[in-house]
């Protein structure tokens, strides 16, 4: 696999996608503030170690654009942003190798070439070409495929799935979606998502068919869970204790008047 290097946004996005980024008010303001000009190459930010990364403003824009174009009312852009934080720290050239599955995962959302091929060939997600696996390092392509995979997870086995199932399955695979090994990832996800900057400027709300992680049973849509179904009836005692021990979840549930054993 040939080495890939991105110095400019122009190296890793199509011209139309770069124009879309310039049209995002927060991105435009951020870029202009650091001396970027439309029509010239736009520098990617770099951390102290020299690794390129997307700022939170840029990541928000990419996720928002992808959702508005292809997954409106289906995928929450905040979900994409939070997963990007956990998977790669928003670094588009991140690569990891998983010994157990013998898979290489690539890019800002850590998509494997195998998953990319399946999404494009079997499910028909071909808006972006994946002729070469190195193209998975491109932010728009990577986020597009991640959103497609999450959409598939949201209705896995023809059942509408919760945000928790989607996130834990994204991390560990379908078989690990309810395994204790993916619970810490879910807890980190909740914390990261809660701390994300406001997305008002981007106008992308949560997908109505993906229940919010902080929503209580009283607010959950009857289309997602049956009426009067509680967290306690669907979750093990061990996992419920872990949830209560999460500061953000504890705060939200306490604020909403939830009590242990009756969430």
Secondary structure, 3 states (H helix, E strand, C coil): CCCCCCCEHHHCCCHHHHHHHHCCHHHHHHHHHCCCCCCCCCECEECCCCCEECCHHHHHHHHHHHHHHHCCCCCCHHHHHHHHHHHHCCCCCCEEEECCCCEEEECCCCEEHHHHHHHHHCCCCCCCCCCCHHHHHCHHHHHHHHHHHHHHHHCHHHCCCCHHHHHHHHHHCHHHCCCHHHHHHHHHHHHHHHHCCCCHHHCCCCCCCCCCCCCCCCCCCCCCCCCCCCHHHHCCHHHHHHHHHCHHHHHHHHHCCCCCCCC
